């Protein structure tokens, strides 16, 4: 996390960001991109594939989504530095790793919200007054 | 490591990692290495990492960033009081499950 978000923004900047989205977020995202471009080839390839998969779940906007990319960047840099084989980073089932990982962030929570909606709907259909807390 | 064992491990991995951290602070790679040493060879680094992110978000661990000679700074995790409480709950549940399964196993043998 960068502490930049606590900075007082100028009025011009706030006005501009109505059109552009948060410039801090964009900057942080570019920083992650730049870090990943410096990875050795096979880690880079794996990261690109992972990023593509993540994009499927929705736009990567907002500080929490950026935290997800930053956390991934940490993992990949650390793995590359330790020369951990790609297979050991991802495990036998890469989807399983990603699914567990994104549960920690809003991208995952977006799906979690839909699951909750579904669960409530079933509870209502089952005639239960209150949804069972999970 | 068989598929069945991997599946069972998934449900207990959080407790295992908390138990490791109860002994001493560690960073992600050390935890994965320890698990591999113990024969949990199929555990993906990424899976452990995702778990560490989660227990950090849930407030079970305190995190210190320590510079490393290669790569980005390492996050060193140590169990805090809330994490210890959660670990105790894990051991209680584990004892219950182990006892019940043992019972079932013995019953099956005697028939």
HADDOCK unambig.tbl for C-alpha pairs under 7 A between the chains (distance, minus, plus):
assign (segid A and resid 74 and name CA) (segid B and resid 72 and name CA) 6.57 0.50 0.50
assign (segid A and resid 77 and name CA) (segid B and resid 71 and name CA) 5.90 0.50 0.50
assign (segid A and resid 77 and name CA) (segid B and resid 72 and name CA) 6.58 0.50 0.50
assign (segid A and resid 78 and name CA) (segid B and resid 71 and name CA) 5.39 0.50 0.50
assign (segid A and resid 78 and name CA) (segid B and resid 72 and name CA) 6.31 0.50 0.50
assign (segid A and resid 81 and name CA) (segid B and resid 70 and name CA) 5.81 0.50 0.50
assign (segid A and resid 81 and name CA) (segid B and resid 71 and name CA) 5.09 0.50 0.50
assign (segid A and resid 88 and name CA) (segid B and resid 44 and name CA) 5.12 0.50 0.50
assign (segid A and resid 88 and name CA) (segid B and resid 45 and name CA) 5.92 0.50 0.50
assign (segid A and resid 89 and name CA) (segid B and resid 44 and name CA) 5.24 0.50 0.50
assign (segid A and resid 89 and name CA) (segid B and resid 45 and name CA) 4.47 0.50 0.50
assign (segid A and resid 89 and name CA) (segid B and resid 46 and name CA) 4.97 0.50 0.50
assign (segid A and resid 90 and name CA) (segid B and resid 44 and name CA) 5.62 0.50 0.50
assign (segid A and resid 90 and name CA) (segid B and resid 45 and name CA) 6.80 0.50 0.50
assign (segid A and resid 90 and name CA) (segid B and resid 46 and name CA) 5.61 0.50 0.50
assign (segid A and resid 91 and name CA) (segid B and resid 42 and name CA) 6.80 0.50 0.50
assign (segid A and resid 91 and name CA) (segid B and resid 43 and name CA) 6.65 0.50 0.50
assign (segid A and resid 91 and name CA) (segid B and resid 44 and name CA) 4.37 0.50 0.50
assign (segid A and resid 97 and name CA) (segid B and resid 46 and name CA) 6.25 0.50 0.50
assign (segid A and resid 97 and name CA) (segid B and resid 47 and name CA) 5.42 0.50 0.50
assign (segid A and resid 100 and name CA) (segid B and resid 50 and name CA) 6.45 0.50 0.50
assign (segid A and resid 101 and name CA) (segid B and resid 50 and name CA) 4.70 0.50 0.50
assign (segid A and resid 104 and name CA) (segid B and resid 54 and name CA) 5.97 0.50 0.50
